[in-house]
Amino acid sequence: MTDTVVAAVRTGASTTEYREYPMPEIPDDGALLRVEVAGICGTDVKMYAKPMIKDPVIMGHENVGVIEKAGRTFRERQGFAEGDRAFVQHYVPCRRCEWCHLGQYQHCEWTDWRTNPDARRYGYTSAENQYHLWGGFASHLYLPWNAVVHKVPDGVSAELAGIVTPMSNGIEWALFDAGVGYDSTVLIQGPGQQGLAQTVACKQAGASLIIVTGTTRDAARLELAKALGADHVTDVLVEDPLTKVREITGGKGVDVVLDCTAGAGTAPVLLGIDALKRRAGTLVIQGELAAFPDFPVKKVTEKAITIKSARGHSHRAVELALAQLASGRFPLERLTTHTFGLSDVDRAIKTVASGDEGAIHVSVLP
């Protein structure tokens, strides 16, 4: 093992510097992960362009690698041996609160960087903190005693395991939050990595009708959505999506709407409200809008709509996502479209931002 770790460090808005950190001496209850894959999502794009943390940060929160060194207590508590391949959740929780006992680490106060200035979350934590290695855009990642790690099943490559995060979100949002199940009818807005993961989750759960919407530039993604289980796809720039949904459902509308769009404003939410069935539908939104003028509260209450916000994933969702990858039932390798080396982190993030060259899931391979 070398004496230093090379990392791509975000030092300002859209600015990456390459720095070396000393290879940390791990405690008995800690470990080091040799990073194989660090995925990039839309949140990374936003945090790179407009950082909310002023300190230098090693980004990268969708991390897969091999346990290179582990203390005895870490091995005993976590059930991992050196050489095991692991997916590391980006939440570093307290392991004591009610949310942690439920496996809902995303709600633990220790992981909430928005309200806790000393929160630990991979890809969001200052590199000036002890051990420095709090992000996947580096050759190694530090794992403390409370890191949440999952074993990657045999037969699942590191690159395929790199899509565990969007797959986990798909399972959490569609199955657990929206309650999609046997004979459900679903509208998924946006065929990016999250929307395509929702498509797989809904199909696996037994949905009888899956409609996926996108724009003209999403033509290849919409075709992939059909390969992953969508029954109908529609280009919202060519045909009115509400008319299409009503036509497909015989005027009934759908049970569930999943908003997986990015930067589309209020339109997807308004469409979702109208596209839901007459009574008691469920709408899952990402909640990125700072404000929503003239929100149609009356229509929501009259239709008895349940609105939920999509935020992160649970321990159970990750385990199910890994099992889904291992099953080989769907051609999920088609989601992994682009890979970049550690020296090209800036270009990798900007590829996700632009969506050029058919990019769906982009990964950094340190």
Backbone hydrogen bonds, N-H to C=O, Kabsch-Sander energy under -0.5 kcal/mol:
donor,donor_aa,acceptor,acceptor_aa,energy
5,V,21,Y,-3.1
7,A,19,R,-2.5
8,A,137,F,-3.0
9,V,7,A,-0.7
9,V,17,E,-3.6
10,R,57,V,-3.3
11,T,9,V,-0.7
11,T,15,T,-1.6
12,G,15,T,-0.9
14,S,48,Y,-3.3
15,T,12,G,-1.9
17,E,9,V,-2.8
19,R,7,A,-2.3
19,R,17,E,-0.6
21,Y,5,V,-2.5
23,M,3,D,-3.0
26,I,24,P,-0.8
30,G,27,P,-1.7
31,A,143,L,-2.2
32,L,69,K,-3.0
33,L,141,L,-2.8
34,R,32,L,-0.5
34,R,66,V,-3.1
35,V,33,L,-0.8
35,V,139,S,-1.6
36,E,64,V,-2.6
37,V,64,V,-2.3
38,A,364,V,-2.4
39,G,62,E,-2.7
40,I,362,V,-2.1
44,D,41,C,-0.6
45,V,41,C,-1.3
46,K,42,G,-1.9
47,M,43,T,-2.8
48,Y,44,D,-2.1
49,A,45,V,-2.0
50,K,46,K,-2.7
57,V,10,R,-2.0
58,I,125,T,-0.6
59,M,57,V,-0.9
61,H,39,G,-0.5
62,E,39,G,-0.6
63,N,61,H,-0.6
63,N,88,V,-0.8
64,V,37,V,-2.6
65,G,86,A,-2.2
66,V,34,R,-2.0
67,I,84,D,-2.8
68,E,32,L,-2.3
68,E,66,V,-0.7
69,K,32,L,-1.4
71,G,30,G,-2.8
73,T,28,D,-0.7
74,F,28,D,-1.8
75,R,71,G,-2.4
76,E,72,R,-2.3
77,R,73,T,-2.7
78,Q,74,F,-2.9
79,G,75,R,-1.7
83,G,67,I,-3.1
84,D,81,A,-2.1
86,A,65,G,-3.2
87,F,150,H,-2.7
88,V,63,N,-2.6
89,Q,87,F,-0.6
89,Q,148,V,-2.6
92,V,120,R,-1.5
101,H,97,C,-2.0
102,L,98,E,-1.0
103,G,100,C,-1.3
104,Q,99,W,-2.6
105,Y,103,G,-0.9
107,H,104,Q,-1.9
108,C,105,Y,-1.5
111,T,108,C,-1.6
112,D,109,E,-0.9
113,W,111,T,-1.3
115,T,112,D,-0.9
116,N,112,D,-2.4
119,A,116,N,-2.0
120,R,110,W,-2.4
121,R,119,A,-0.5
122,Y,90,H,-2.0
123,G,58,I,-0.5
123,G,134,W,-3.0
124,Y,121,R,-2.5
125,T,121,R,-0.7
125,T,134,W,-0.6
127,A,56,P,-3.1
129,N,126,S,-1.3
132,H,129,N,-2.0
133,L,131,Y,-3.3
134,W,132,H,-2.1
136,G,60,G,-2.0
137,F,59,M,-2.6
138,A,136,G,-2.2
139,S,6,V,-1.9
141,L,33,L,-2.3
142,Y,133,L,-2.1
143,L,31,A,-3.0
147,A,144,P,-1.7
148,V,91,Y,-0.6
149,V,147,A,-0.7
150,H,87,F,-2.5
152,V,85,R,-1.9
156,V,153,P,-1.8
157,S,155,G,-0.7
161,A,157,S,-2.6
162,G,158,A,-0.9
163,I,160,L,-1.8
164,V,161,A,-1.9
167,M,163,I,-2.0
168,S,164,V,-3.1
169,N,165,T,-2.5
170,G,166,P,-2.3
171,I,167,M,-2.0
172,E,168,S,-2.8
173,W,169,N,-3.1
174,A,170,G,-2.1
175,L,170,G,-0.5
175,L,171,I,-1.5
176,F,171,I,-1.5
177,D,172,E,-2.5
178,A,173,W,-1.7
180,V,174,A,-2.6
183,D,206,G,-2.7
184,S,181,G,-2.1
186,V,209,L,-2.8
187,L,256,V,-2.4
188,I,186,V,-0.5
188,I,211,I,-3.4
189,Q,187,L,-0.5
189,Q,258,L,-2.7
190,G,188,I,-0.7
190,G,213,T,-2.1
196,L,192,G,-2.9
197,A,193,Q,-1.7
198,Q,194,Q,-2.3
199,T,195,G,-1.8
200,V,196,L,-1.9
201,A,197,A,-2.4
202,C,198,Q,-2.8
203,K,199,T,-2.3
204,Q,200,V,-2.8
205,A,201,A,-1.7
206,G,202,C,-0.7
206,G,203,K,-1.0
207,A,202,C,-2.4
208,S,184,S,-1.7
209,L,184,S,-1.6
211,I,186,V,-2.6
212,V,232,H,-2.3
213,T,188,I,-2.4
214,G,234,T,-2.0
218,D,215,T,-1.8
219,A,216,T,-1.4
222,L,218,D,-2.9
223,E,219,A,-1.8
224,L,220,A,-1.9
225,A,221,R,-2.4
226,K,222,L,-1.6
227,A,223,E,-1.5
228,L,224,L,-1.6
229,G,226,K,-1.1
230,A,225,A,-2.7
231,D,210,I,-2.0
232,H,210,I,-1.9
234,T,212,V,-1.9
236,V,214,G,-3.0
236,V,234,T,-0.7
238,V,235,D,-1.6
239,E,235,D,-2.4
244,K,240,D,-2.1
245,V,241,P,-2.6
246,R,242,L,-2.4
247,E,243,T,-2.2
248,I,244,K,-2.6
249,T,245,V,-2.3
250,G,247,E,-0.8
251,G,246,R,-3.0
252,K,249,T,-1.2
254,V,275,A,-2.2
255,D,185,T,-1.0
256,V,185,T,-2.0
257,V,282,T,-2.4
258,L,187,L,-2.9
259,D,257,V,-0.6
259,D,284,V,-2.8
260,C,189,Q,-2.4
260,C,258,L,-0.9
267,A,264,A,-0.8
270,L,266,T,-2.3
271,L,267,A,-2.7
272,G,268,P,-2.4
273,I,269,V,-2.3
274,D,270,L,-1.8
275,A,271,L,-2.6
276,L,272,G,-1.3
277,K,254,V,-2.5
278,R,252,K,-0.5
280,A,303,K,-2.0
281,G,303,K,-0.6
282,T,255,D,-2.1
283,L,306,T,-3.0
284,V,257,V,-2.7
285,I,283,L,-0.5
285,I,308,K,-2.8
295,F,292,F,-1.0
297,V,295,F,-2.3
300,V,296,P,-2.0
301,T,297,V,-2.7
302,E,298,K,-2.5
303,K,299,K,-1.9
304,A,301,T,-0.8
305,I,300,V,-2.3
306,T,281,G,-2.5
307,I,305,I,-0.5
308,K,283,L,-2.7
310,A,285,I,-3.4
311,R,309,S,-0.6
315,H,103,G,-2.1
318,V,314,S,-1.7
319,E,315,H,-2.0
320,L,316,R,-2.2
321,A,317,A,-2.1
322,L,318,V,-2.5
323,A,319,E,-2.0
324,Q,320,L,-2.2
325,L,321,A,-2.3
326,A,322,L,-2.2
327,S,323,A,-1.5
328,G,324,Q,-0.8
328,G,325,L,-0.6
329,R,324,Q,-0.5
332,L,330,F,-2.5
334,R,331,P,-1.8
335,L,332,L,-1.9
336,T,333,E,-0.9
337,T,335,L,-1.5
337,T,361,H,-1.0
338,H,361,H,-1.6
340,F,363,S,-2.1
342,L,365,L,-0.6
344,D,341,G,-2.0
345,V,342,L,-1.0
348,A,344,D,-2.4
349,I,345,V,-2.5
350,K,346,D,-2.0
351,T,347,R,-1.7
352,V,348,A,-1.6
353,A,349,I,-2.2
354,S,350,K,-2.1
355,G,351,T,-2.1
356,D,351,T,-0.5
358,G,355,G,-0.6
359,A,356,D,-1.4
361,H,335,L,-1.8
362,V,40,I,-0.6
362,V,360,I,-0.5
363,S,338,H,-2.2
364,V,38,A,-2.7
365,L,340,F,-3.2
